[in-house]
Amino acid sequence: MSITPDNRAAVKAEAARLRDLFEAAGAVPVETSVLQPAGTLLDLYGEDIRARAYVTSDALRGEQMLRPDFTVPVVQMHMAHGAEPACYTYAGEVFRRQEDDRDRANEYLQVGFEMFDRRAPEEADARVFAVIHEAVKHLPLQAVIGDIGILMAAVDGLETTERRKAALRRHIWRPRRFRALIERFSGRAPVPESRAALLAVKDPMACDAPMIGLRGPDEIAARIRALREDAATPPLAAREVELLDAVLAVRETADNALEHLRDIAVDMPAIASAVEALAKRLEALERAGVAPHSLEFEASYGRTQMEYYDGFVFGFSVPKRPDLPPVATGGRYDALTRRLGGGHEIPAVGGVIRPDQVVALEGGA
Ligand SMILES: N[C@@H](Cc1c[nH]c[nH+]1)C(=O)O
């Protein structure tokens, strides 16, 4: 649902209620411009949002985009002149093109809560989750949590080349492409024919074909070297793939998921510290009044959301209604503060609620 003349007043009133709640929880209200510089900022969101942003040009300022979210501009603002620790709230429109569903809003309000705090990250995770949970607890929603940090640790721990790990890390956000890479790196899928043909030639650069395209000879030669190195890399061990698949398949209540992940970590020590961080987070959630057995944990959760997440992720959705957008989503984005921090960084976590979805559910949609 989007904002229509009929529901505008109700959605705005709900946005104000949420913002008041977040302020009462200690957040300072902030504003960001609707028009944001596109360029490098857009890259931080990842492929999905990049494809859906409204971008326009400006003779003086270069490419501009209609704000696709608040987190990136709020991080920028905080890194430029924020005090520590800090907690912010905001309410305003975000804009994302819808490619295949006309009924999904391309412009809607978000009310957010963001915490920048280097003390006890698990406490901050639990605090953000609990504040959002409290705001939507009157609605029939199911909360799902996940942890991108566990997936990153699982990839980092694989016994393979840095190059293969970097490719997998990049494609955590594209589950199908990730799967295809695993199939190839484990030798279960054949090397593409065109690549095999290229590598069969002793020196592909030694021919007098004209240079066309954007890549120079050095870049092409480097790419061929990389492909040769890859072709000579031993396949991922079947056992490692099995363990990685086991991690990705974890999907159960959070208390059981923790036990399950601890079992997997016995054979996959690379994820052990990320799993213990999950344990601490669940304890902090329990202290904040959220019982772990009431939460679904899905190891793959968040893989199709913002690419800046690198730890805790969560969402609140209407059960059995995958056609409806989540009412609230959020997650941890420590690395984003480093990328925008010009040499500084601070652990950070936050989330947003969509007041239009709250109003629709209250109206029985
Ligand atoms: N900005 C995210 C939500 C979020 C806020 N803070 C962390 N995550 C989004 O629009 O999906």
The ligand as an SDF file (V2000), in Angstrom:
LIG
                    3D

 11 11  0  0  0  0  0  0  0  0999 V2000
   17.9110    1.4500    5.7130 N   0  0  0  0  0  0  0  0  0  0  0  0
   17.4050    0.0880    5.7470 C   0  0  0  0  0  0  0  0  0  0  0  0
   16.8500   -0.2380    7.1020 C   0  0  0  0  0  0  0  0  0  0  0  0
   17.8610   -0.0120    8.1680 C   0  0  0  0  0  0  0  0  0  0  0  0
   17.9920    1.0280    9.0180 C   0  0  0  0  0  0  0  0  0  0  0  0
   19.0830    0.7760    9.7570 N   0  0  0  0  0  0  0  0  0  0  0  0
   19.5940   -0.3590    9.4120 C   0  0  0  0  0  0  0  0  0  0  0  0
   18.8680   -0.8460    8.4250 N   0  0  0  0  0  0  0  0  0  0  0  0
   16.3420   -0.0800    4.6750 C   0  0  0  0  0  0  0  0  0  0  0  0
   15.8570    0.8850    4.1600 O   0  0  0  0  0  0  0  0  0  0  0  0
   15.9840   -1.2020    4.3670 O   0  0  0  0  0  0  0  0  0  0  0  0
  1  2  1  0
  2  3  1  0
  2  9  1  0
  3  4  1  0
  4  5  2  0
  4  8  1  0
  5  6  1  0
  6  7  1  0
  7  8  2  0
  9 10  2  0
  9 11  1  0
M  CHG  1   8   1
M  END
$$$$
